[in-house]
Amino acid sequence: MQVKNGLVAAALVGLTIAATTHVLAQAPPPASSPATAPPASAVQTPAAQGTPGAGGRRVGGFVPGKQRPPGDPDWCGPWTLTLPSGLECAVRIGPVPTFDCDHRNQSYAYKPNYTLRHLVQIRDYTCTFPTCNRHARASDFEHAVPYDQGGVTCACNAGARSRKCHRVKQSRGWNVTQPKPGWHQWTTPRGRTYTQGPKQYPV
């Protein structure tokens, strides 16, 4: 997020929230700045949909009246976060597909859209070949089932592959499938299988 001349530029930010989390907390300031300590209301549970908060929104809370896709956790959807400086940020929080995929960010072209690429990079974190640790941002966005063979450009058919591992995957006898979104199963020419799961972020 960039602020210039009072204007805030939009950006995508990776935020890790456990699936069982139901609150968002504003980070406390350093102990040397008691005057900027957040109020007790800085930790909010999502407001009920359609129930207006103060001024139609809650500091650090879910924006009422905004519908979230069916099946999304309670913490998904649009939020208004207030920074210690008083600047308010509109934030939309959504899940990263790791077990199910509703294809909400699917691209109908060969290349992924920015959101889809970003979510796959967050989910995989590194190249999905089990012994490769090249960062996902420096890797290719690669289709498990090739696009020209009917593979979709979606999180359930995509993974981060370093250029070297991308070429290995395309070599004769190699195969990569995704039994679940984010779970990459590599099969070698000898028939051995290795599975790489999504990145496990500390919570």
Secondary structure in CASP SS format (residue, H / E / C, confidence):
PFRMAT SS
TARGET T0000
AUTHOR 0000-0000-0000
METHOD secondary structure of the structure
MODEL  1
M C 1.00
Q E 1.00
V E 1.00
K E 1.00
N C 1.00
G C 1.00
L E 1.00
V E 1.00
A E 1.00
A C 1.00
A C 1.00
L C 1.00
V C 1.00
G C 1.00
L C 1.00
T C 1.00
I C 1.00
A C 1.00
A C 1.00
T C 1.00
T C 1.00
H C 1.00
V C 1.00
L E 1.00
A C 1.00
Q C 1.00
A C 1.00
P C 1.00
P C 1.00
P C 1.00
A C 1.00
S C 1.00
S C 1.00
P H 1.00
A H 1.00
T H 1.00
A C 1.00
P C 1.00
P C 1.00
A H 1.00
S H 1.00
A H 1.00
V C 1.00
Q E 1.00
T C 1.00
P C 1.00
A C 1.00
A C 1.00
Q C 1.00
G C 1.00
T C 1.00
P C 1.00
G C 1.00
A H 1.00
G H 1.00
G H 1.00
R C 1.00
R C 1.00
V C 1.00
G C 1.00
G E 1.00
F E 1.00
V C 1.00
P C 1.00
G C 1.00
K C 1.00
Q C 1.00
R C 1.00
P C 1.00
P C 1.00
G C 1.00
D C 1.00
P C 1.00
D C 1.00
W C 1.00
C C 1.00
G E 1.00
P E 1.00
W E 1.00
T E 1.00
L E 1.00
T E 1.00
L C 1.00
P C 1.00
S C 1.00
G C 1.00
L C 1.00
E E 1.00
C E 1.00
A E 1.00
V E 1.00
R E 1.00
I E 1.00
G C 1.00
P C 1.00
V C 1.00
P C 1.00
T C 1.00
F C 1.00
D C 1.00
C C 1.00
D C 1.00
H C 1.00
R C 1.00
N C 1.00
Q C 1.00
S E 1.00
Y C 1.00
A C 1.00
Y C 1.00
K C 1.00
P C 1.00
N C 1.00
Y H 1.00
T H 1.00
L H 1.00
R H 1.00
H H 1.00
L H 1.00
V H 1.00
Q H 1.00
I H 1.00
R H 1.00
D H 1.00
Y C 1.00
T E 1.00
C C 1.00
T C 1.00
F C 1.00
P C 1.00
T C 1.00
C C 1.00
N C 1.00
R C 1.00
H E 1.00
A H 1.00
R H 1.00
A H 1.00
S C 1.00
D E 1.00
F E 1.00
E E 1.00
H E 1.00
A C 1.00
V C 1.00
P C 1.00
Y H 1.00
D H 1.00
Q H 1.00
G C 1.00
G C 1.00
V C 1.00
T E 1.00
C C 1.00
A H 1.00
C H 1.00
N H 1.00
A E 1.00
G E 1.00
A E 1.00
R E 1.00
S C 1.00
R H 1.00
K H 1.00
C H 1.00
H H 1.00
R H 1.00
V H 1.00
K H 1.00
Q C 1.00
S C 1.00
R C 1.00
G C 1.00
W C 1.00
N E 1.00
V E 1.00
T E 1.00
Q E 1.00
P E 1.00
K E 1.00
P C 1.00
G C 1.00
W E 1.00
H E 1.00
Q E 1.00
W E 1.00
T E 1.00
T C 1.00
P C 1.00
R C 1.00
G C 1.00
R C 1.00
T E 1.00
Y E 1.00
T E 1.00
Q E 1.00
G C 1.00
P C 1.00
K C 1.00
Q C 1.00
Y C 1.00
P C 1.00
V C 1.00
END
